[in-house]
């Protein structure tokens, strides 16, 4: 079995049609740069190409259950420019285009095609390069460049079609995927992990619900793990420390049957949104660590990433790891910085009552 790659230039065929400083960074070139980097490095040819398809209404409604929202988005291909502007105003940091509904259906369908390929044994893992992204999208609202919640729909689809019992969703985008969190916050069958630039709620989306002590609700308590970065400049050591001291121990205790990754690369060095210092090579290591879970069943779906150079490099590192290539060396692994350590310890304290691995772990990262 090989590694799937899903891409179609059709998803580049929408763009911002008016001036909006908050949205100008979400451009079609994000997708082409990612794919061209894979082609240039000989990685695309090594992957199994799976076709894209449009998601159907019933699949979108697995998450976006308020049919009025779906019906409203369906009208956007027929709207004038002024209508699109007005329609956009009711949502946060997103824009609409006559072709975005088509692209959003392709993005969801691509994630579902990837799940199908992995769950049916056609491929062992894979990556879907999609646009628009999805992890900010709410049940009944577009948000943060996202129209439909690609990964959340993929999780519900895997549960419904294949009877998958436990799903781990890892969100390494630099923004909190609040849409995924809200979708599964009371669901113990989906463990959602997100690290994100937070700066004590000063960074978008400015939510109290993004902090470390928001652990889920009801039966889902303990199955929502937020790691807030309260300063910029986090490095490879900080990312690895959180994986090794929080995510991986909990993930092995959870024992997922499928791993879905909200693969946003605005958490890489050089990104204007993230302002972090982790190198593209870290994503090869993070991917490799996740491949040891769920029998290797891993589906990565593109989210953010706005520096085209680091985006392309990070996508390549992720796919190389999925292909089983040797891991690249990491330099300057000096342990977590003080701010990262504070976040790590806060998360462990908040989740200790929910996970035995965090109760018994005597080793603690230190400066």
Secondary structure by P-SEA (a helix, b strand, c coil): cbbbbbbbccccccccccccccccccccaaaaaaaaaaaaaccccccbbbbbbbbcccccccccccaaaaaaaaacccccaaaaaaaaccccccccccaaaaaaaaaaaaaaaaaaaaaaccccccccccccccccccccccccccccaaaaaaaaaaaaaccccbbbbbbcccccaaaaaaaccccccbbbbbbccccccccccccccccccccccccccccbbbbbbccccccaaaaaaaaacccaaaaaaacccbbbbcccccccccccccccccccaaaaaaaaaaccccccbbbbbbccccaaaaaaaaaaaaaaaaaccccccccccccccaaaaaaaaaaaaaccccccccccccccccc
